[in-house]
Amino acid sequence: MTITEHTELVRRFADDFTALQEAVLARMNGICAPETAAALEHASLAGPITVVLAHADVLARGAVRRAELSVQPPERLRRLRAHARRVRRTRSQAEARYKEQRARRLTGRSRPVDTLELRVARTAFAAAFDEALRQELRDRGLPDGTPQAPESDLAQWAWDRKAAGGELPAPVRELRDCDDDAFVQVLLRDAREEENPYLPHDAVAERWSRHARAALAWGRYAIGRAERDALACSLSARRTRLDALDDAYQDTAVLAARSREALLRATDLHDRMRDCVTTGPFAELIAQCRAAALARFADAEPEAWHGVRELTVRHRAHCPDQADGCPRCHRALATVLADVLPADTDEDGDGEHPTATLPADGDRYALLADLPDTAVVAVADAAVGDESALCGYGWAAEDGTTGHGDSLASSSGEAEVIGICAAALSLLEQHGDAPVVLLCDSIEAVGAVDAALSSADPTTAHRTLLFPESRQLMDRLVRHRHRHRVQVRWLKGHIGHDLNETADAFARLALRRVTGRILPAAARKEEARILRSLGPGAGPLSVAA
């Protein structure tokens, strides 16, 4: 095969989504022509291959689910499951290859290396150096900066300066300026109706990548609803409902592919932004800012600066990498400084520095010693599936009451919130004026519910709650006349306590039931077994739950 023919084939695959997907799947199945296999190895196709496999992965799982719900012959179901596993494995391999290729590309780029003194000072005395850098940026009229500045804020500023001068097309301005809900609707129309050619524009690529996950969640929501509808029918009446499920999987496959494409576009933009500030006049400006910040730091912290200078001079005397500027030595030197010098103290005098240790495991538990004897304590948990937004939740209380059910959730955090709210509403109705304490092993869910209860505003949890089912449930809890009796606390999950294990078992049972993976009679037996395993003597949670 000539170089020209090889180039033409690569170009064709880059421009034709269907042709590329067919070639990738043929290679996966071992029936790919040699010239096609050679073209697929081209570096420019590493990203697009992950896009077509994201699409194929959803379709393969959809084919399995339809076969399960239509009771296909076992042999056909085995073939479909094997194909789905191959696609998933090939997708993972392709994404790993893309990451490796990008890492090699970034490593190969020459970038200026800061002086060893500057890197040690930035690492060992982060708060003081960052303040010096902020002052320098302000004096120069540049963005204020953050602990990562000027890499972050100044990179965006430099890119904006470089890109300035051209008027954005009106459709791009509309995408940039609309609210988040409207933007997600644009992404849904892009997948379900007609591809939007303005989404890859640099001005909106980052926003596209941020919100693509929400759009994909709505695709899984449609799958969940279609799956419920199909399971509600008898096998003889399911055909039409299964066609609707197919449509939902088709839309979600496109959403998955576009979500992956959005990530690639945003990653490429970030790489170009970094290139912008590591070469030419912007690189020189950043070097000047850092050097001036180091001088400010030396004036403000003479003792710390003396320690930096003394240690780096001693280090250079014997470092084998001295000729290269000791590129990887600064972290070890900063650790030495943290051990031998007074802690770098910020304006509040709290002595924080980068080597601060995490709290001990004992501090991570939900302490219950402060609760009155009348408090009703329960544990809530949730389970989510891979294919759709269907989820199960369960809860179990010290007094022996339990509950479980199913809903739709965009994430495990949203599913956990549903479990907390359902348990709280049930226990509030059952227990007079007693305080109700809900424990959950999801930090995100606990934070969302606690914020909503504290502010009496369910919208504070909307970052976690995407779907109407969870938002309505949160609204009911926040507007409940006895919501002040509810506390939500975090506990470490799966530590062997009966209530925690019971809540988890109920959640998994609810998910299996709503997805039709367990027959009603078997579900009733499983529910009885879970209750028997809890037993009457489970007792209260320990002080450290």
C-alpha positions in Angstrom: 0.0 0.0 0.0 1.5 3.4 -1.0 1.9 6.3 1.3 -0.7 8.3 -0.7 -3.3 5.5 -0.4 -2.6 5.2 3.4 -3.1 8.9 3.8 -6.3 8.8 1.9 -7.7 6.0 4.0 -6.7 7.9 7.2 -8.5 11.0 5.9 -11.6 9.0 5.0 -11.8 7.5 8.5 -11.3 10.9 10.1 -14.2 12.3 8.0 -16.6 9.3 8.0 -17.9 8.2 11.5 -19.6 5.1 10.2 -16.6 3.9 8.2 -14.3 4.4 11.1 -16.6 2.5 13.5 -17.0 -0.4 11.0 -13.2 -0.6 10.6 -12.6 -0.5 14.4 -15.1 -3.2 15.1 -13.7 -5.3 12.2 -10.3 -5.1 13.8 -11.7 -6.0 17.1 -13.3 -9.1 15.6 -10.1 -10.1 13.7 -11.5 -9.6 10.2 -9.8 -6.3 9.3 -7.8 -5.9 6.1 -4.1 -5.2 6.7 -4.2 -1.8 5.0 -7.2 -0.8 7.2 -5.4 -2.0 10.4 -2.3 0.0 9.4 -4.4 3.2 8.9 -6.1 2.7 12.3 -2.7 3.0 13.9 -2.2 6.6 12.7 -1.8 9.0 15.6 -4.5 11.3 14.4 -7.2 8.6 14.8 -6.5 7.8 18.4 -9.0 10.3 19.7 -11.7 9.6 17.1 -11.5 5.9 17.7 -12.5 6.5 21.4 -15.5 8.4 20.1 -16.8 5.7 17.8 -16.3 3.1 20.6 -18.2 5.1 23.1 -21.1 5.0 20.6 -20.6 1.2 19.9 -20.4 0.5 23.7 -23.9 1.9 24.4 -25.4 0.1 21.3 -23.9 -3.2 22.4 -25.3 -2.9 25.9 -28.7 -1.9 24.4 -28.8 -5.0 22.2 -28.2 -7.2 25.3 -30.9 -5.4 27.2 -33.5 -5.8 24.5 -32.6 -9.5 24.2 -33.0 -9.9 28.0 -36.4 -8.2 27.9 -37.7 -10.1 24.9 -36.5 -13.5 26.2 -34.2 -14.4 23.3 -32.7 -17.9 23.1 -29.8 -18.4 25.5 -27.2 -18.9 22.8 -28.1 -15.5 21.1 -28.0 -13.8 24.5 -24.5 -15.3 25.2 -23.2 -14.0 21.8 -24.6 -10.5 22.5 -23.1 -10.4 26.0 -19.7 -11.6 24.6 -19.8 -8.9 22.0 -20.6 -6.2 24.5 -17.7 -7.3 26.7 -15.3 -7.2 23.7 -16.5 -3.7 22.9 -16.1 -2.5 26.5 -12.6 -4.0 26.7 -11.6 -2.5 23.3 -13.0 0.9 24.4 -10.9 0.8 27.6 -7.8 -0.1 25.6 -8.4 2.7 23.1 -8.9 5.3 25.8 -5.6 4.1 27.5 -3.8 4.4 24.2 -5.1 7.9 23.6 -3.9 9.0 27.1 -0.5 7.5 26.6 -0.1 9.2 23.2 -1.1 12.5 24.6 1.3 12.1 27.6 4.1 11.4 25.1 3.2 14.4 23.1 3.2 16.7 26.1 6.4 15.2 27.4 8.1 15.9 24.1 7.4 19.6 24.2 10.2 21.7 25.5 9.2 24.0 28.4 11.2 26.4 30.4 12.2 25.1 33.8 12.0 27.4 36.8 15.1 27.8 39.0 15.4 25.3 41.8 15.1 28.0 44.4 11.8 29.2 43.0 10.4 25.7 42.8 11.4 24.9 46.4 10.0 28.1 47.7 6.7 27.6 45.9 6.4 24.1 47.3 7.6 24.5 50.8 6.1 28.0 51.5 3.1 27.9 49.2 0.9 30.5 51.1 3.7 33.1 51.3 4.8 32.6 47.7 1.3 32.7 46.4 0.6 36.0 48.2 3.8 37.5 46.7 2.7 36.3 43.2 -0.7 37.8 43.7 0.8 41.2 44.6 3.1 41.1 41.5 0.2 40.3 39.2 -1.9 43.1 40.6 0.9 45.6 40.2 1.2 44.6 36.6 -2.5 44.8 36.0 -2.8 41.1 35.3 -5.4 38.7 36.6 -5.3 38.3 40.4 -4.1 34.8 40.3 -4.7 31.7 42.4 -2.3 29.3 44.2 -1.7 27.8 40.7 -1.2 31.2 39.0 0.0 32.2 36.6 -0.6 28.8 35.0 -4.4 29.0 35.2 -5.7 32.6 35.3 -2.9 34.0 33.2 -3.2 31.2 30.7 -6.8 32.1 30.2 -5.9 35.8 30.0 -3.2 35.1 27.4 -5.4 32.9 25.3 -8.2 35.5 25.3 -5.7 38.2 24.3 -4.4 36.0 21.5 -7.9 35.1 20.3 -9.2 38.7 20.6 -9.9 40.7 17.5 -12.3 38.4 15.7 -16.0 38.8 16.2 -17.7 35.6 17.4 -20.5 34.2 15.1 -23.9 35.0 16.5 -24.8 31.3 17.1 -21.5 30.9 19.2 -22.4 34.0 21.2 -25.9 32.5 21.9 -24.3 29.2 23.1 -21.9 31.1 25.3 -24.5 33.4 26.9 -27.5 31.1 27.4 -28.2 29.6 30.8 -27.2 26.0 31.8 -30.6 24.4 31.3 -30.9 25.9 27.8 -27.4 24.8 26.9 -28.2 21.2 27.9 -31.3 21.3 25.7 -29.0 22.4 22.9 -26.9 19.3 23.5 -30.0 17.0 23.5 -31.2 18.5 20.2 -27.6 18.1 18.8 -27.9 14.3 19.5 -31.5 13.7 18.7 -32.2 16.0 15.8 -29.3 17.6 14.0 -25.6 18.0 14.9 -24.7 21.6 16.0 -21.6 22.7 14.1 -20.8 25.5 16.6 -20.3 23.4 19.7 -16.6 22.6 18.9 -15.8 26.4 18.7 -13.1 27.4 21.2 -15.4 29.8 22.9 -17.8 27.1 24.0 -15.8 23.8 23.9 -15.1 23.9 27.6 -18.8 24.5 28.4 -19.8 21.7 26.0 -17.5 19.3 27.9 -18.8 20.4 31.3 -22.5 19.9 30.4 -22.1 16.8 28.2 -22.4 14.6 31.3 -25.8 16.1 32.1 -27.0 15.6 28.6 -25.8 12.0 28.7 -27.7 11.5 32.0 -30.9 12.6 30.3 -30.3 9.9 27.7 -30.0 7.3 30.5 -33.2 8.8 31.9 -35.0 8.1 28.7 -33.6 4.5 28.7 -34.8 4.0 32.3 -38.4 5.2 31.5 -38.6 3.1 28.4 -37.3 0.1 30.3 -40.0 0.6 33.0 -42.7 0.8 30.3 -41.4 -2.5 28.7 -41.3 -4.3 32.0 -44.9 -3.2 32.8 -46.2 -5.1 29.8 -46.6 -8.8 29.2 -44.1 -10.4 26.9 -46.6 -10.6 24.1 -47.3 -6.9 24.2 -43.7 -5.7 24.6 -42.7 -5.3 20.9 -43.7 -1.6 20.6 -42.2 -0.7 24.0 -38.9 -2.4 23.0 -38.8 -0.4 19.9 -39.0 2.7 22.1 -36.2 1.3 24.2 -34.1 0.9 21.1 -34.7 4.5 20.2 -33.6 5.6 23.6 -30.4 3.6 23.3 -29.7 5.0 19.9 -30.1 8.6 21.2 -27.9 7.8 24.2 -25.2 6.2 22.0 -25.0 9.5 20.1 -24.9 11.4 23.4 -22.1 9.2 24.6 -20.1 9.8 21.4 -20.6 13.5 21.5 -19.7 13.6 25.2 -16.4 11.9 24.4 -15.8 14.3 21.5 -16.5 17.3 23.8 -13.8 16.0 26.2 -11.3 15.7 23.3 -12.1 19.2 22.1 -11.7 20.7 25.6 -8.4 18.7 26.1 -7.1 20.0 22.8 -8.0 23.6 23.8 -6.2 23.2 27.1 -3.1 21.9 25.4 -3.1 24.8 23.0 -3.6 27.3 25.9 -0.6 25.8 27.7 1.4 26.1 24.5 0.4 29.7 24.4 1.9 30.5 27.8 5.1 28.4 27.4 6.4 29.9 24.3 7.0 33.5 23.0 6.2 36.7 24.8 3.7 35.1 27.2 6.3 32.6 28.4 8.7 35.5 29.0 6.0 37.4 30.9 5.3 34.4 33.2 9.0 34.0 33.9 9.2 37.7 34.9 6.2 37.4 37.2 7.7 34.4 39.0 11.1 35.9 39.4 9.6 39.1 40.7 7.4 37.1 43.1 10.4 35.2 44.4 12.1 38.5 45.2 9.0 39.7 47.0 9.0 36.4 48.9 12.7 36.8 49.9 12.0 40.3 51.3 8.9 39.3 53.2 10.2 36.0 54.6 14.0 36.4 55.0 14.4 33.4 57.4 12.5 31.1 55.0 14.5 32.4 52.0 17.8 31.9 53.8 16.8 28.2 54.4 15.9 27.8 50.8 19.2 29.2 49.6 21.3 27.3 52.0 19.6 24.0 51.2 19.7 24.4 47.4 23.4 25.3 47.4 24.3 22.2 49.5 22.1 20.1 47.2 23.7 21.2 44.0 27.1 20.3 45.2 26.4 16.6 44.9 23.2 16.2 42.7 23.8 14.2 39.5 21.1 16.1 37.8 22.6 19.5 38.4 23.4 20.0 34.7 19.6 19.7 33.9 18.6 22.1 36.7 17.6 19.4 39.2 14.2 19.1 37.5 12.7 16.6 40.1 14.5 17.5 43.3 12.3 20.3 44.6 9.7 18.2 46.4 12.2 16.3 48.4 14.0 19.5 49.4 10.7 21.1 50.3 10.0 18.1 52.6 13.3 18.7 54.3 12.5 22.3 54.9 9.2 21.5 56.4 11.0 19.2 58.9 13.8 21.6 59.9 12.3 25.1 59.6 9.4 26.7 61.5 6.1 26.1 59.7 5.1 28.6 57.1 2.4 30.6 58.8 -0.3 32.6 57.0 -2.0 35.7 58.2 -4.3 33.7 60.5 -1.3 31.9 62.1 -2.6 28.4 61.5 0.7 27.1 60.3 -0.7 25.2 57.3 1.7 23.8 54.8 1.6 21.2 52.0 2.8 18.3 54.1 -0.2 18.5 56.5 -1.6 15.0 57.2 -5.1 13.8 56.7 -7.3 13.2 59.8 -7.1 9.8 61.4 -9.7 7.2 60.3 -11.4 7.5 63.7 -12.3 11.1 62.9 -14.1 10.1 59.7 -17.0 8.3 61.5 -20.4 9.8 62.3 -20.3 10.4 66.0 -23.7 9.8 67.7 -22.8 10.4 71.4 -24.6 13.8 71.3 -28.0 12.4 70.4 -30.9 12.2 72.9 -32.2 8.8 73.8 -35.4 9.5 72.0 -33.7 10.0 68.6 -34.6 7.6 65.8 -31.4 6.6 63.9 -31.5 5.0 60.5 -29.1 4.2 57.7 -29.9 4.9 54.0 -28.2 3.5 51.0 -28.7 3.2 47.2 -27.7 1.2 44.2 -27.4 2.3 40.6 -27.0 0.4 37.3 -24.8 0.8 34.3 -27.2 0.9 31.4 -30.0 3.3 32.5 -30.9 5.8 35.2 -33.0 3.3 37.1 -31.8 3.1 40.7 -32.8 1.3 43.9 -32.7 2.7 47.5 -33.2 1.1 50.9 -33.1 2.1 54.6 -33.2 0.5 58.0 -33.8 2.0 61.4 -32.9 1.0 64.9 -36.5 0.4 65.9 -36.7 -2.3 63.2 -38.6 -0.3 60.5 -37.3 -0.6 57.0 -38.2 0.6 53.5 -37.0 0.3 50.0 -38.1 1.4 46.5 -36.9 2.6 43.1 -36.5 5.8 41.2 -34.4 7.5 38.5 -31.1 9.1 39.3 -28.3 10.7 37.2 -25.6 9.6 39.6 -24.9 7.6 42.8 -25.1 10.8 44.7 -28.6 11.6 43.5 -29.7 8.1 44.2 -28.4 8.3 47.8 -30.3 11.6 48.2 -33.5 9.8 47.1 -32.9 7.2 49.8 -32.3 9.7 52.5 -35.4 11.8 51.7 -37.6 8.7 51.4 -36.4 7.4 54.8 -36.8 10.8 56.4 -40.3 11.4 55.2 -41.4 7.9 56.3 -39.8 8.2 59.8 -41.2 11.7 60.4 -44.7 10.4 59.9 -44.1 7.4 62.2 -42.4 8.9 65.2 -44.2 11.8 66.8 -41.8 14.5 68.0 -38.6 12.4 68.1 -35.5 13.6 66.3 -34.7 11.7 63.2 -31.1 11.1 62.3 -30.2 9.7 58.8 -26.8 8.2 58.2 -25.4 7.8 54.7 -22.0 6.9 53.3 -22.1 9.4 50.5 -20.5 12.7 51.4 -22.1 14.4 48.3 -25.6 13.3 49.3 -25.2 14.3 53.0 -23.9 17.7 52.0 -26.8 18.2 49.5 -29.5 17.3 52.0 -27.9 19.2 54.8 -27.6 22.3 52.8 -31.2 22.1 51.6 -32.5 21.6 55.2 -30.4 24.3 56.7 -31.4 26.9 54.1 -35.0 25.7 53.7 -34.3 25.9 50.0 -34.4 22.7 47.9 -32.7 24.5 45.0 -29.4 24.4 46.9 -29.2 20.7 46.1 -29.8 21.1 42.4 -26.2 20.6 41.6 -26.6 17.0 42.8 -30.2 16.6 41.8 -30.9 16.6 38.0 -34.1 14.7 37.6 -37.7 15.7 38.6 -38.3 12.7 40.8 -35.4 13.6 43.2 -36.2 17.3 43.1 -39.8 16.7 44.0 -38.8 14.4 46.9 -36.4 17.0 48.2 -39.0 19.6 47.9 -41.4 17.5 50.0 -38.8 17.0 52.7 -37.8 20.7 52.9 -41.4 21.9 53.0 -42.4 19.3 55.7 -43.7 20.9 58.8 -41.3 18.8 61.0 -38.2 19.1 58.8 -36.4 20.7 61.8 -36.4 17.3 63.5 -34.2 15.8 60.7 -30.4 15.5 60.9 -28.2 14.0 58.2 -24.8 12.7 59.0 -22.0 10.8 57.2 -20.8 7.4 58.2 -18.2 5.1 56.7 -19.9 2.6 54.5 -19.7 -1.2 54.7 -18.2 -1.5 58.1 -20.2 -4.6 59.1 -23.1 -3.0 61.0 -26.5 -4.7 60.5 -28.4 -1.6 59.6 -25.8 -0.5 57.0 -25.8 -4.0 55.5 -29.6 -4.2 55.5 -30.0 -0.8 53.8 -27.5 -1.9 51.1 -29.2 -5.3 50.6 -32.6 -3.6 50.2 -31.2 -1.1 47.7 -29.7 -3.8 45.5 -32.9 -5.8 45.7 -34.9 -2.8 44.7 -32.6 -2.3 41.7 -32.9 -5.9 40.6 -36.7 -5.8 40.9 -37.2 -2.6 38.9 -34.9 -3.8 36.1 -36.7 -7.2 35.9 -33.6 -9.2 37.0 -35.5 -11.0 39.7 -39.0 -12.5 39.6 -41.6 -11.2 42.0 -41.8 -14.4 44.0 -38.1 -14.5 44.4 -38.0 -10.9 45.3 -40.5 -11.5 48.2 -38.3 -14.4 49.4 -35.2 -12.2 49.3 -37.0 -9.4 51.2 -38.0 -11.9 53.9 -34.4 -13.2 54.1 -33.0 -9.7 54.5 -35.4 -9.0 57.3 -34.5 -12.3 59.1 -30.8 -11.4 58.8 -31.5 -8.1 60.6 -33.2 -9.9 63.4 -34.8 -8.3 66.5 -31.5 -7.8 68.4 -29.7 -5.5 66.0 -29.7 -2.8 68.6 -28.6 0.8 68.3 -25.6 1.9 66.3 -22.4 2.2 68.3 -21.2 5.7 69.3 -18.8 5.7 66.4 -21.1 4.3 63.7 
